[in-house]
Amino acid sequence: MGIWSELAYRVQRLVRWLFGAPVQNLPTGFGDTVPPEVAKFEAEFGDERGRLPISEPPLAGAIQTKAVTR
C-alpha cells in the first residue's frame, strides 16, 4: 500500500468514527434498553402519532412594514 492510499484509508476511518450513526440495537446481554417510562408512553400514545393534525399557528395580526425614509 502506498502512503497516499494508507492516508486516505485512515482519513476515511476517522470520518466514519466521527460521523457514523450511533448503535441502535444493543446485544441482548445489556437487557431492555427502553426506559419503563418511555415504554409506557409508547404503549398509551404510540398509535396517536400519525393521527395528530399539524397546523400553522394563526398570525396575531397583519404584518405591517414601514418604508424606510431618509
Sequence and secondary structure as in RCSB ss.txt:
>XXXX:A:sequence
MGIWSELAYRVQRLVRWLFGAPVQNLPTGFGDTVPPEVAKFEAEFGDERGRLPISEPPLAGAIQTKAVTR
>XXXX:A:secstr
  HHHHHHHHHHHHHHHHHS       GGG   S HHHHHHHHHHGGGGGGS       SS         
